[in-house]
Amino acid sequence: MRVITTSLARKDIIESAEYIAQDNTDAAFRFLDAVETTIQLIKVTPSIGKLRPIGGEKGLRTWFVNGFPKYLVFYKTTKSEIRIVRVLYSSRDYEALISG
């Protein structure tokens, strides 16, 4: 299965790492590694995430970033690919960010 990370998701990952790095650069690098590990887990087990119909997005799932449970990976799957839609902190208004 092919994994596609959207430009918004890449931006989310970079912004989150930069935010974490303000207090702890080692944690920021761990976060980046954890996102990659989590995406690989999703690739192997695409149905692992909880279905979340947000903004009419059918088939949207979420799974937490390994070791950073307050960060969520939002993704959709088809038979041939996994599309990483967003990677957001759970306290943010992710419904508005995804619907908007």
N, C-alpha and C positions, 0 to 999 in steps of 0.2 A: 504494500500500500504506500502510495506517495503522500508525503506531508507537505502542505503549502501553508506558509505563514504569511498572513496578509500584512500589508504595510502598516496598518493601524496596530496590529499585534506587535510587530517589531518595534514600533514607536513606544508602545506601552512598556515593553520589556526594558528598553533603554532608559526611559524616564524613571521607571521604578528602580532600576539599578543605580541611577544617578542620585535618586532621593535617598536610598539606603546608604550610599557611599558618603553622604554628608556626615553621617555619624560613625560609619564603620566600613572601610573599603574592603576588608576581608569578607564581611557579610555580603557586600554587593557582588563580589566574585562568586561566593557560594550561591547566591540567588541566581546568577546567570547559569551556573552549572546545574542547579536544581530545576530551572525551567527546561533546559535541554533534556535532563533525565526524565522529567515529567512528560514531555512531548514523546520521548521514546516509549515510555510506558503506555501512553495513549495509543501510539502506533501499534503496539503489540496487542493491546486490549481496548479497542475503540469503544466498546459499549460500557466501559468502566464508569463513565461520568453520568451524573444525574441529568435527566431531560429537563430543560427549562425553556418553555415557550415564551420568549421575550419579544415583544414588538412584532408578532406575527412570524417570527423566525421558527419554522418547523424543523425539528431535528437538532436543535441547539442543545449541547450538553456542556456541563461544567465539571471540572476536577481541580482539586487544590494543587498548588505547587509543592512538591515534596520538600518538607522541612520549613516551608513558609505557608502554613495553612490559611492565612488570611488573604493570600493571593490566589485568584481563580483563573484557570485557563478555560476560555469559552471556545468550543469547537463544533464543527459539523462533519459528519462522515457520509460518504457515498461508497459504492462498491469498490471504487478505484482510488479514492483519496480521502485524506483528513485535512480539513481546512481549519487552521488556528485563526479564529476570528478576532479575539481580544485576549489580553492578559491583564486583569484588573484587581486592584485591592478591593476586598469584599465590602468595606465600609462606604465605598464610593457609590454613587447612584448609577450602578452599572446598567439598569434597565433603560435609563435615559440615554446613556452613552451608546448602547447597542442599538436602540430604536432610532436614535437621532441621526 
